[in-house]
Amino acid sequence: MAYIVRRQSVYYLNLRLPKHLFPNRHTLRVSLRVRERQAALFAAASLAQQINNHLIEHPLTTPKTLRALCEQWRAAVPQQMTKT
């Protein structure tokens, strides 16, 4: 489950990390750089799935590396079409 948090007008992904892999770090918070809730939910679900898949394959990844990967994956998430 992906959790989003709104700070001012921007949504953030707030993902709980597994305690057995990250005993000193409880969550990973990454800006989604979107202002609409539906777009934030879509992007957060996509990022959470990619993070979980990565942790299954590479459980010793550091939080710093996870954050860098999230920034790359966030750029690859397709943006929703907006009506004009």
LUMFI-819916 format. One record per residue: z, x, y of N, C-alpha, C in turn; residue in one letter. Coordinates in steps of 0.2 Angstrom, whole numbers. Layout:
% LUMFI-819916
+-------+-------+-------+-------+-------+-------+-------+-------+-------+-----+
:   n.Z :   n.X :   n.Y :  ca.Z :  ca.X :  ca.Y :   c.Z :   c.X :   c.Y : res :
+-------+-------+-------+-------+-------+-------+-------+-------+-------+-----+
:     Z :     X :     Y :     Z :     X :     Y :     Z :     X :     Y :   A :
...
+-------+-------+-------+-------+-------+-------+-------+-------+-------+-----+
This chain:
% LUMFI-819916
+-------+-------+-------+-------+-------+-------+-------+-------+-------+-----+
:   n.Z :   n.X :   n.Y :  ca.Z :  ca.X :  ca.Y :   c.Z :   c.X :   c.Y : res :
+-------+-------+-------+-------+-------+-------+-------+-------+-------+-----+
:     0 :     4 :    -6 :     0 :     0 :     0 :     0 :     4 :     6 :   M :
:    -4 :     3 :    11 :    -5 :     7 :    17 :    -1 :     3 :    22 :   A :
:     3 :     7 :    26 :     7 :     4 :    31 :     5 :     6 :    38 :   Y :
:     4 :     2 :    43 :     2 :     4 :    49 :     7 :     2 :    54 :   I :
:     7 :     7 :    59 :    12 :     6 :    65 :     8 :     6 :    71 :   V :
:    10 :     2 :    76 :     7 :     2 :    82 :    11 :     5 :    87 :   R :
:     9 :    10 :    91 :    12 :    14 :    96 :     8 :    13 :   102 :   R :
:    11 :    10 :   107 :     7 :     8 :   113 :     1 :     4 :   111 :   Q :
:    -5 :     6 :   112 :   -11 :     2 :   110 :   -15 :     5 :   104 :   S :
:   -12 :    10 :   101 :   -16 :    13 :    95 :   -12 :    13 :    89 :   V :
:   -16 :    12 :    83 :   -12 :    11 :    77 :   -12 :    18 :    73 :   Y :
:    -7 :    18 :    69 :    -6 :    24 :    65 :    -5 :    23 :    58 :   Y :
:    -7 :    27 :    54 :    -5 :    26 :    46 :     2 :    30 :    45 :   L :
:     6 :    26 :    42 :    13 :    29 :    41 :    14 :    28 :    33 :   N :
:    12 :    33 :    30 :    12 :    33 :    22 :    18 :    37 :    19 :   L :
:    21 :    33 :    15 :    27 :    37 :    12 :    25 :    42 :     6 :   R :
:    27 :    48 :     6 :    26 :    53 :     2 :    30 :    53 :    -4 :   L :
:    28 :    55 :   -10 :    32 :    55 :   -16 :    38 :    60 :   -15 :   P :
:    44 :    58 :   -17 :    50 :    62 :   -16 :    49 :    68 :   -21 :   K :
:    47 :    67 :   -27 :    47 :    73 :   -31 :    42 :    79 :   -29 :   H :
:    37 :    77 :   -25 :    32 :    82 :   -22 :    34 :    85 :   -16 :   L :
:    37 :    80 :   -12 :    39 :    82 :    -5 :    47 :    80 :    -4 :   F :
:    51 :    84 :    -6 :    58 :    83 :    -5 :    61 :    83 :     2 :   P :
:    58 :    87 :     6 :    60 :    87 :    13 :    56 :    83 :    18 :   N :
:    51 :    80 :    16 :    46 :    76 :    20 :    46 :    69 :    17 :   R :
:    47 :    64 :    21 :    47 :    57 :    18 :    41 :    53 :    20 :   H :
:    38 :    54 :    25 :    32 :    51 :    27 :    27 :    55 :    30 :   T :
:    20 :    53 :    30 :    15 :    56 :    34 :    12 :    51 :    39 :   L :
:    12 :    53 :    45 :    10 :    49 :    50 :     4 :    52 :    54 :   R :
:    -2 :    48 :    54 :    -8 :    50 :    56 :   -11 :    45 :    61 :   V :
:   -13 :    47 :    67 :   -17 :    42 :    71 :   -23 :    40 :    68 :   S :
:   -24 :    33 :    68 :   -31 :    30 :    66 :   -36 :    30 :    71 :   L :
:   -34 :    31 :    78 :   -38 :    30 :    83 :   -42 :    24 :    84 :   R :
:   -39 :    18 :    82 :   -42 :    12 :    83 :   -37 :     7 :    86 :   V :
:   -39 :     2 :    90 :   -35 :    -3 :    93 :   -34 :   -10 :    90 :   R :
:   -39 :   -11 :    86 :   -39 :   -18 :    82 :   -35 :   -17 :    76 :   E :
:   -31 :   -22 :    74 :   -27 :   -22 :    68 :   -31 :   -22 :    62 :   R :
:   -37 :   -26 :    62 :   -41 :   -27 :    56 :   -44 :   -20 :    54 :   Q :
:   -47 :   -17 :    59 :   -50 :   -10 :    58 :   -45 :    -5 :    56 :   A :
:   -39 :    -6 :    59 :   -33 :    -1 :    57 :   -31 :    -2 :    49 :   A :
:   -31 :    -8 :    47 :   -29 :   -10 :    40 :   -35 :    -7 :    36 :   L :
:   -41 :    -8 :    37 :   -47 :    -5 :    33 :   -46 :     3 :    33 :   F :
:   -45 :     6 :    39 :   -45 :    13 :    39 :   -39 :    16 :    35 :   A :
:   -33 :    12 :    36 :   -27 :    15 :    33 :   -28 :    14 :    25 :   A :
:   -30 :     9 :    23 :   -31 :     8 :    16 :   -36 :    13 :    13 :   A :
:   -41 :    15 :    16 :   -46 :    20 :    14 :   -42 :    27 :    14 :   S :
:   -39 :    28 :    19 :   -35 :    35 :    19 :   -30 :    35 :    14 :   L :
:   -26 :    30 :    13 :   -21 :    30 :     8 :   -23 :    31 :     1 :   A :
:   -29 :    28 :     0 :   -32 :    29 :    -7 :   -34 :    36 :    -8 :   Q :
:   -38 :    39 :    -3 :   -40 :    46 :    -3 :   -34 :    51 :    -4 :   Q :
:   -29 :    49 :     0 :   -23 :    54 :    -1 :   -20 :    53 :    -8 :   I :
:   -19 :    47 :   -10 :   -16 :    47 :   -17 :   -21 :    50 :   -22 :   N :
:   -27 :    49 :   -22 :   -32 :    52 :   -27 :   -31 :    60 :   -26 :   N :
:   -31 :    63 :   -20 :   -30 :    70 :   -19 :   -23 :    72 :   -22 :   H :
:   -18 :    69 :   -21 :   -12 :    71 :   -23 :   -11 :    71 :   -31 :   L :
:   -15 :    66 :   -34 :   -15 :    66 :   -42 :   -19 :    72 :   -44 :   I :
:   -24 :    74 :   -41 :   -28 :    80 :   -43 :   -25 :    87 :   -41 :   E :
:   -22 :    87 :   -35 :   -19 :    93 :   -32 :   -11 :    91 :   -30 :   H :
:    -7 :    91 :   -34 :     0 :    89 :   -32 :     4 :    94 :   -28 :   P :
:     2 :   100 :   -27 :     5 :   105 :   -23 :     2 :   106 :   -16 :   L :
:    -1 :   101 :   -14 :    -4 :   102 :    -7 :     1 :   101 :    -2 :   T :
:     1 :   105 :     3 :     6 :   105 :     8 :     5 :    99 :    13 :   T :
:    10 :    97 :    17 :     9 :    91 :    21 :     4 :    93 :    27 :   P :
:     4 :   100 :    29 :     0 :   102 :    34 :    -8 :   101 :    32 :   K :
:    -9 :   103 :    26 :   -16 :   102 :    23 :   -18 :    95 :    22 :   T :
:   -13 :    91 :    20 :   -14 :    84 :    20 :   -16 :    81 :    26 :   L :
:   -13 :    83 :    32 :   -14 :    80 :    38 :   -21 :    83 :    40 :   R :
:   -23 :    89 :    39 :   -30 :    91 :    40 :   -35 :    87 :    36 :   A :
:   -34 :    86 :    30 :   -38 :    82 :    26 :   -39 :    75 :    29 :   L :
:   -34 :    72 :    31 :   -34 :    65 :    34 :   -38 :    65 :    40 :   C :
:   -38 :    70 :    44 :   -42 :    70 :    50 :   -49 :    70 :    48 :   E :
:   -51 :    74 :    43 :   -58 :    74 :    41 :   -60 :    68 :    38 :   Q :
:   -56 :    65 :    34 :   -58 :    58 :    30 :   -58 :    53 :    35 :   W :
:   -54 :    53 :    41 :   -54 :    48 :    46 :   -60 :    48 :    49 :   R :
:   -63 :    53 :    50 :   -70 :    54 :    54 :   -75 :    51 :    49 :   A :
:   -74 :    51 :    43 :   -79 :    49 :    38 :   -79 :    41 :    37 :   A :
:   -73 :    38 :    39 :   -72 :    31 :    38 :   -77 :    27 :    42 :   V :
:   -81 :    23 :    39 :   -86 :    19 :    44 :   -83 :    15 :    49 :   P :
:   -85 :    15 :    55 :   -82 :    10 :    60 :   -85 :     3 :    59 :   Q :
:   -81 :    -2 :    60 :   -83 :    -9 :    60 :   -88 :   -10 :    66 :   Q :
:   -93 :   -14 :    64 :   -98 :   -17 :    69 :   -94 :   -21 :    74 :   M :
:   -95 :   -20 :    80 :   -93 :   -24 :    86 :   -98 :   -29 :    88 :   T :
:   -96 :   -35 :    90 :  -101 :   -40 :    93 :  -102 :   -38 :   100 :   K :
:  -108 :   -38 :   103 :  -109 :   -37 :   110 :  -112 :   -43 :   113 :   T :
+-------+-------+-------+-------+-------+-------+-------+-------+-------+-----+
